[in-house]
């Protein structure tokens, strides 16, 4: 069943007085319980696409439907925001560093007014264990956490809203290899145990192919290839897809 539908999404930015398309005529769908990877080199438009879906940026053209409801053309609506959550490359930047860890986790759901303070606290403490954070960290300041711990807190903050779609924008790229693997394992658990739908934004095509059901490759603001992950990885049709693979293999 279709959870998300994106049609002809377009975003232009002005640079030195000239408009240029950061995202151009992007279209795709996401099924419930599916993970779609959006892959491409830096500046290809993948994060801008994610930001428009999350309603952090407004599109210039195109339409976005979430659970058959049109969400494009306006500001973020609270019911949509609860059902659609995002985690970022640098989680520290998305928290108030003065907050305690538990306050930071409760922050998102508190904004929607969907739980009492007591319910929020109970849910937050349950999530500490689920995402692999020590409960004794609850009163520490966000700034005292490591990068991996902070990303776990960001995932807990998203989960407390009980979303149907999780957008991961380069959520592991700022972490070292060991911590990256741990976060990927946590995201896999979300897929398997909660049936979470995900958009997984990354520049790493092999990682996306290993983690996602399907992969969409972006280049210069457009989707140039989309298909089952294994097929795209084994038989890339486009030159730019081949270059993404070669770049990782070379490293």
C-alpha positions, 0 to 999 in steps of 0.5 A, a space after each residue: 500500500 502506498 504511503 508516500 507519492 512524489 510527483 514532478 518535485 522541483 526546487 530552484 535556487 538563485 545564485 548570482 541573480 540566476 535561478 538554477 534547478 537544485 531538484 528537477 521533476 523528481 517523481 517516485 512512490 514509497 510503499 508502507 514498510 519499504 525502505 527507498 535509498 536516494 543516492 548521489 554525489 554531493 550537490 545532486 539534490 537528494 537532501 533538498 528533496 528530503 527537506 521538501 518532503 519533510 516540509 523544511 523547504 517549500 517546493 516551487 513545483 510538484 506535489 507530495 502526498 502522504 497517506 493519500 493526503 496532499 501535504 505540498 503547497 503549504 507549511 508543515 502541519 502537525 498531524 503530518 509532522 507526527 507521522 513523518 520524522 527526520 534524522 540528520 547527518 549532524 544530530 548535535 545541530 538539531 538539539 538545543 545543547 542546553 537540554 538534558 538528553 531526556 528533554 531533547 528526546 521528549 521535545 518533538 512529541 511535546 510540540 505536538 501535545 499528544 502525550 501528558 508529561 508523565 506519558 512522555 517521560 515513560 515513553 522516553 525511558 523505554 526508548 533509551 533501552 531500545 536505541 541502546 542509550 544508558 538510562 543513567 545518561 538521561 540527565 546529561 547534557 546533549 553536548 556531553 554525548 558522543 556522535 553515535 550516542 547523539 544519533 541514537 538520541 535523535 532516533 529516539 526523539 523521532 520514534 517517540 512520535 510513533 512516525 510512519 515514515 522516517 527520513 534519514 539524511 546522511 544519518 551515518 556519514 559523520 560517524 566512524 565505521 564501527 558506530 555507523 554499523 551499529 546505527 545501521 543495525 538499529 535502523 534494520 531493527 526498526 524495519 523488521 520489528 516496527 515495519 517502519 518505512 524509510 527514505 535513506 539519503 546517502 552518497 554511498 551506493 553499496 550501503 544503500 543497496 545493502 540496506 534498502 529495498 529499492 534505490 533511486 540514483 540522483 544526478 544534477 537534480 534528477 532521478 536517472 535510475 531507480 530499481 531494486 537494490 540488487 539490480 541497480 548494484 549488479 547491473 547499473 544502466 547509467 554512467 553516473 551510477 557506475 561512477 558512484 560504484 567505482 568511487 567507493 571501490 576505489 576508496 
